[in-house]
Amino acid sequence: MKSEFFDVVIVGAGLSGIGAACHLKDKCPERTFVILEGRENIGGTWDLFRYPGVRSDSDMYTLSYSFKPWDSEELIPSGETILSYILEASKENKIENHIRTNHKILKAEWEDKGSLWKVTVENHTTFYCKFLYLCSGYYRYDKGHEPNFKGSEVFRGPLIHAQKWPRDLEVQGKNIAVIGSGATAVTLVPELSKNAKKVTMIQRSPTYIASWPGEDWLANILRKFFPARLISFIMKTKYNIFQQFIYYFAQKTPDKAKSFLLSRVKKEVGPKIDAEKHFVPNYDPWDQRLCLAKDGDFFKVLKDGKASIVTDHIDSFYENGIKLKSGEKVQADLIILATGLELLPFGGMELFVNSEKIDFSKSYTYKGTGISNVPNFLSVFGYINASWTLRADLISKYLCRLLNHLKSKNFKKCTPKLGEIGSVSRPFIDGFAPGFFKRSIHLFPKQGFKKPWINPQNYKIDKEMFLTDSLDDGVMDFD
Ligand SMILES: Cc1cc2nc3c(=O)[nH]c(=O)nc-3n(C[C@H](O)[C@H](O)[C@H](O)COP(=O)(O)OP(=O)(O)OC[C@H]3O[C@@H](n4cnc5c(N)ncnc54)[C@H](O)[C@@H]3O)c2cc1C
C-alpha cells in the first residue's frame, strides 16, 4: 500500500480533534494535516453516547470553542445538539476533507533519522508526519466499565450498559433498575421516568448533585441587544471564573460546601426522602465531579414518586430483578448499567522512539500534554473540574505556537527532556478520586511538583504555560 505524508497527524475527530484542525487552519495555514478517526462517524463522545437524555454536565459557553460562539438559549444542551455544534464547526472551517474515518491507529514510531513519525493504521496505508497530535479522548470506546454481578446470567430481562444503548430498546411501561450514581444515572433516571412504570436508581454510595438552570437569564436578556460573539465571551468568562470559584470553595472549605449542597437538595426533594442517606458522599465536594440536575429534573421525579433511590450494596441478580445486601429486592424488567467508563491512555496506541517502546506509566507529563523524551508529540486531556474545551483550546493554541517556532527557527524537532526532577511524583491527575480514575490513572504518565512537569488542572496556570511562558524554557529541547 502507498504511504502518505503530512506535517501533522491529528488522532481523533471528536470535540478536541475538530477544534485542533480549526486552530491549525487559522494559525498555521501552510501546514498540511490529516485527522485519522478510528470510528465510522465523527463527533467522538457526542456521537457514541446515545442513551435517552444524554447531555453535557457543564455549561455550553465554556464547553464551546474559543473561535465559535455558543448562540443558543440552552445552557446544558443535549448530546445531539453538541454533536451538531461540532459538525457545524467542521463544515464552517472546511475540515471535512481532512478527515479519514475508519482509520484506527495502532502504533506510532518516531525515528530521529528523518525526524518523522511513522503511523500505522489498522488495515490501511501507513502515514508519515512531522508532528503527532493526539485528540483521542480518555476512555475505551469498545466497552464501558461492567462490574460482575453474581447471578447476572439468570436475570430474564435485558441488561444494557449505557455506553451501548440499542436504538430499539423499549422502556414503555417497564420496571427499570439503573445501577450507578454518576452523571449518566442522574441524566437517565428523569428521562426514563417519562415512560417507564417505575425507575429505581441503585447506588453503592452517593454523589454530590446540584440543580442547575437549563438557561441563563442574563444571557437571554443580553442576547436581545448584543452580538453572539460578545455574549459568548462574557458568559465564557463568567462560567470559567464561576467553575474555578466553586472548585476552590469546595476544596478549601469542604464542610461549608457540603452543608450548602445538602441544604439545597433537602429543599428540592422534600421531607419524604432521606437526603443525608442518599446525597452525602463519603468524600468531599469536587474530590469527584459534581453532577448537575438540569432544572432539578432528577430531584423532581424523586419527589413526585416517579422514581426512587436506593443506597445499598448489590448482593446478586435474580430472575426478576436485584437482591440487595440489606435483604430488600428491587423488581426489574430491564437493568441499565450506568457504572462508568474504562480509562484508556493515548487511544490505546503504542508509541516508540528510535525503536524503544514508551512505557507511559514510567514517563512524566510535560505541562499535562507532552511526554518526557518523546519528540514532536502533544496530546489533549481536558479539565476534570471545568469544561474540557477550555483546556483543549489552550493546548491547540500551544501546538500552533510550537509549530510556528519550529518553522521560524528551522528546527526539526522539539523534545521535553527529562532532567533531574526528584524521585517524588504524583499521578497524572492529582486529588481526583472517582472509581474509574483510581482503577487506571497509574497507566498515564506521572507528574512532578514544579513547572513544566505538572498537570495543574487550573486554567490560570495553564493559560500562562501554554500562551505566555517562553517556549524555550530550558526543558523543551529544540534541535
Ligand atoms: C457521557 C459524557 C458526558 C460528558 N459531558 C461533559 C461535559 O458536560 N463537559 C465536559 O467538559 N466534558 C464532558 N465529558 C468529557 C468529554 O469526553 C469531553 O467533553 C469531550 O467530548 C472530549 O472530546 P475529545 O475529542 O477530546 O475526546 P472524544 O470525544 O473521546 O473523541 C476522541 C476521538 O478519538 C478517536 N480515537 C481514539 N483512539 C483512536 C485511535 N487509536 N485511532 C483513531 N482514532 C481514535 C475516537 O474514536 C473518538 O472519535 C463527557 C463525557 C461523557 C462520556
The ligand as an SDF file (V2000), in Angstrom:
LIG
                    3D

 53 58  0  0  0  0  0  0  0  0999 V2000
  -21.4560   10.9770   28.7130 C   0  0  0  0  0  0  0  0  0  0  0  0
  -20.3800   12.0140   28.7930 C   0  0  0  0  0  0  0  0  0  0  0  0
  -20.7070   13.3300   29.1050 C   0  0  0  0  0  0  0  0  0  0  0  0
  -19.7050   14.2890   29.1810 C   0  0  0  0  0  0  0  0  0  0  0  0
  -20.0520   15.5680   29.4910 N   0  0  0  0  0  0  0  0  0  0  0  0
  -19.0900   16.5120   29.5640 C   0  0  0  0  0  0  0  0  0  0  0  0
  -19.4070   17.8690   29.8830 C   0  0  0  0  0  0  0  0  0  0  0  0
  -20.5430   18.2180   30.0820 O   0  0  0  0  0  0  0  0  0  0  0  0
  -18.4100   18.7550   29.9580 N   0  0  0  0  0  0  0  0  0  0  0  0
  -17.1210   18.4170   29.7280 C   0  0  0  0  0  0  0  0  0  0  0  0
  -16.2500   19.2760   29.8050 O   0  0  0  0  0  0  0  0  0  0  0  0
  -16.7870   17.1410   29.4240 N   0  0  0  0  0  0  0  0  0  0  0  0
  -17.7240   16.2000   29.3340 C   0  0  0  0  0  0  0  0  0  0  0  0
  -17.3770   14.9090   29.0240 N   0  0  0  0  0  0  0  0  0  0  0  0
  -15.9910   14.6080   28.6830 C   0  0  0  0  0  0  0  0  0  0  0  0
  -15.9360   14.5640   27.1450 C   0  0  0  0  0  0  0  0  0  0  0  0
  -15.4140   13.3860   26.7410 O   0  0  0  0  0  0  0  0  0  0  0  0
  -15.2750   15.8090   26.5850 C   0  0  0  0  0  0  0  0  0  0  0  0
  -16.0970   16.9280   26.8140 O   0  0  0  0  0  0  0  0  0  0  0  0
  -15.0200   15.8190   25.0880 C   0  0  0  0  0  0  0  0  0  0  0  0
  -16.1030   15.3380   24.3570 O   0  0  0  0  0  0  0  0  0  0  0  0
  -13.7680   15.0470   24.7600 C   0  0  0  0  0  0  0  0  0  0  0  0
  -13.5080   15.2800   23.4140 O   0  0  0  0  0  0  0  0  0  0  0  0
  -12.2570   14.6010   22.7280 P   0  0  0  0  0  0  0  0  0  0  0  0
  -12.3670   14.9310   21.2920 O   0  0  0  0  0  0  0  0  0  0  0  0
  -11.0250   15.0120   23.4340 O   0  0  0  0  0  0  0  0  0  0  0  0
  -12.4270   13.0560   23.0030 O   0  0  0  0  0  0  0  0  0  0  0  0
  -13.5980   12.0340   22.4530 P   0  0  0  0  0  0  0  0  0  0  0  0
  -14.8670   12.7370   22.4010 O   0  0  0  0  0  0  0  0  0  0  0  0
  -13.4510   10.8700   23.3050 O   0  0  0  0  0  0  0  0  0  0  0  0
  -13.1020   11.7650   20.9870 O   0  0  0  0  0  0  0  0  0  0  0  0
  -11.9330   11.0230   20.7340 C   0  0  0  0  0  0  0  0  0  0  0  0
  -11.9660   10.5050   19.3240 C   0  0  0  0  0  0  0  0  0  0  0  0
  -10.7270    9.8730   19.0530 O   0  0  0  0  0  0  0  0  0  0  0  0
  -10.9530    8.6510   18.3880 C   0  0  0  0  0  0  0  0  0  0  0  0
   -9.8390    7.7420   18.6700 N   0  0  0  0  0  0  0  0  0  0  0  0
   -9.4480    7.2830   19.8770 C   0  0  0  0  0  0  0  0  0  0  0  0
   -8.3810    6.4610   19.7480 N   0  0  0  0  0  0  0  0  0  0  0  0
   -8.1040    6.4020   18.4240 C   0  0  0  0  0  0  0  0  0  0  0  0
   -7.1210    5.6930   17.6570 C   0  0  0  0  0  0  0  0  0  0  0  0
   -6.2080    4.8940   18.2360 N   0  0  0  0  0  0  0  0  0  0  0  0
   -7.1170    5.8580   16.3050 N   0  0  0  0  0  0  0  0  0  0  0  0
   -8.0340    6.6780   15.6940 C   0  0  0  0  0  0  0  0  0  0  0  0
   -8.9850    7.3460   16.3850 N   0  0  0  0  0  0  0  0  0  0  0  0
   -9.0190    7.2250   17.7280 C   0  0  0  0  0  0  0  0  0  0  0  0
  -12.2770    8.1560   18.9450 C   0  0  0  0  0  0  0  0  0  0  0  0
  -12.8860    7.2350   18.0800 O   0  0  0  0  0  0  0  0  0  0  0  0
  -13.0530    9.4720   19.1060 C   0  0  0  0  0  0  0  0  0  0  0  0
  -13.7890    9.7900   17.9640 O   0  0  0  0  0  0  0  0  0  0  0  0
  -18.3590   13.9300   28.9500 C   0  0  0  0  0  0  0  0  0  0  0  0
  -18.0390   12.5910   28.6640 C   0  0  0  0  0  0  0  0  0  0  0  0
  -19.0290   11.6450   28.5900 C   0  0  0  0  0  0  0  0  0  0  0  0
  -18.6450   10.2230   28.2940 C   0  0  0  0  0  0  0  0  0  0  0  0
  1  2  1  0
  2  3  1  0
  2 52  2  0
  3  4  2  0
  4  5  1  0
  4 50  1  0
  5  6  2  0
  6  7  1  0
  6 13  1  0
  7  8  2  0
  7  9  1  0
  9 10  1  0
 10 11  2  0
 10 12  1  0
 12 13  2  0
 13 14  1  0
 14 15  1  0
 14 50  1  0
 15 16  1  0
 16 17  1  0
 16 18  1  0
 18 19  1  0
 18 20  1  0
 20 21  1  0
 20 22  1  0
 22 23  1  0
 23 24  1  0
 24 25  2  0
 24 26  1  0
 24 27  1  0
 27 28  1  0
 28 29  2  0
 28 30  1  0
 28 31  1  0
 31 32  1  0
 32 33  1  0
 33 34  1  0
 33 48  1  0
 34 35  1  0
 35 36  1  0
 35 46  1  0
 36 37  1  0
 36 45  1  0
 37 38  2  0
 38 39  1  0
 39 40  1  0
 39 45  2  0
 40 41  1  0
 40 42  2  0
 42 43  1  0
 43 44  2  0
 44 45  1  0
 46 47  1  0
 46 48  1  0
 48 49  1  0
 50 51  2  0
 51 52  1  0
 52 53  1  0
M  END
$$$$
